[in-house]
Amino acid sequence: MKKILLLFVTIAAFSYQANSQQIAENALGLRLGDSDGFGAEISYQRALSDINRLEFGLGWRDKSDYSAYRIVGLYQWIWTLDGNFNWYAGAGGGLASFSFDNDDIDGETALFVAGDIGIEYNFEFPLLLSLDFRPEFGFGDLNDDLDFDIALGVRYQF
């Protein structure tokens, strides 16, 4: 009898968790962060289901000796923490194009892989605030290291 009761409680808890999840179908906004210089990214999120989504970003990074343009795509899983708070994790990759201020170094285009983990707050009105951590590992002659990108996201949901 205890096993049946435990099974029932477990199924009820997972059902409640699945039904309480609410993510917007679409979200568009900015992601502002720092990884070897200030960066801004136009970010678009597209829900695939109640528990996962795709995120695409088109960004720019600037440091004293270089600038970079980047495009990134991530697949994310979302879990409810409490009420309107969610946390998420994901993986993906992208392409970056670097240009250097030093005339001795040519620009380069490089691929990178990225992970993503963060927390977000979904307001009652169509605003989504997030704080995330995105480790990125680059593949290229000049971009072959591990960068840690921490950013604040502000997105309009529709």
Helices and strands as residue ranges (DSSP letters): H 2-20, E 26-34, E 38-47, E 52-62, E 66-82, E 85-100, E 108-122, E 127-139, E 146-157
